[in-house]
Amino acid sequence: MESKLSKVVIAHRGASGYLPEHTLASKAMAYAMQPDFLEQDLVLSKDDVPIVIHDIHLEAVTDVASKFADRKRADGHFYVIDFTYKELLKLNVTERFNPETNLQIYPKRFPKGKGSFKLHSFQEEIEMIQGLNKSTGNTIGIYPEIKEPAFHLNEGKDISKIVLKVLSDYGYLDKNDMCILQCFDANELQRIRKELHSKLFLVQLIEFKEEAQKLKLFSTYADGVGPWYKQISKEFVKEAHNLNLEVHAYTFRADDLGEFGSFGALLDYGFNTLNLDGVFTDFPDMAVEFLQE
């Protein structure tokens, strides 16, 4: 998977426009839509199992508040890291909601509290994707994100080392393997490249507009950047390409169009106007279809 500046579709938290994010059901559905990559956000459990979940907290996507009411920290949050893997499996996963109002974030998506969904480990998801690659003959890749490494370190855990070991165990070692590793923490991504000697394809995620000025620095250790599409311009993408950086922007949602009249118009803006190399989307089927057309 050498840097080739071709257009890719990344299933953002799976087929999260249709099923609760980061569930194996959502990943299986996304896989069938044939994107190029499936994304995994990773947070450690108390017993060092990388769990596929977007936040270091549990309360916005599970029933943790009713099952383990006494496990809340002083700040009001239930932390993944305070639960063993076995305990986490007792939770039911639901469509993302606001824990204060109890209202789901995207009202037209899968109904909150319905169905039977569970958390799972990174290893389980890799085995499902590799198994599907074998049974279907496809070569769909993984796109893990190391979440909040500084928080984990503060809790006495080196999440990057643990994740890199899992990746290595499953054959993801260098840029030819269908794996892109991403992180918002620039210091950590540099550490992954320089201190932990990872040869994987690395993407520096960008949260703040001012970070867009640091492309030259990012190009010294990363292979790509992952900005919010609303914060970048054609010039940004051009500059990134001049530095041999791919640009995979987030997050393209058919139910959050902003000023765009249709999802097709939004994708056209991303792929054709901005000239992005890839998009993270909750609706991978629509993005794949757009590129095929």
Secondary structure by P-SEA (a helix, b strand, c coil): ccccccbbbbcccccccccccccaaaaaaaaaacccbbbbbbbbccccccccccccccccccccccccccccccccccccccccaaaaaacccccccccccccccccccccccccbbbbbcaaaaaaaaaaaaaacccbbbbbbbbcaaaaaaaaccaaaaaaaaaaaaaccccccccbbbbbccaaaaaaaccccccccbbbbbbcccccccccccccccccccccccccccaaaaaaaaaacbbbbbcccccccccccccaaaaaaaacccccccccccccaaaaaaaaac
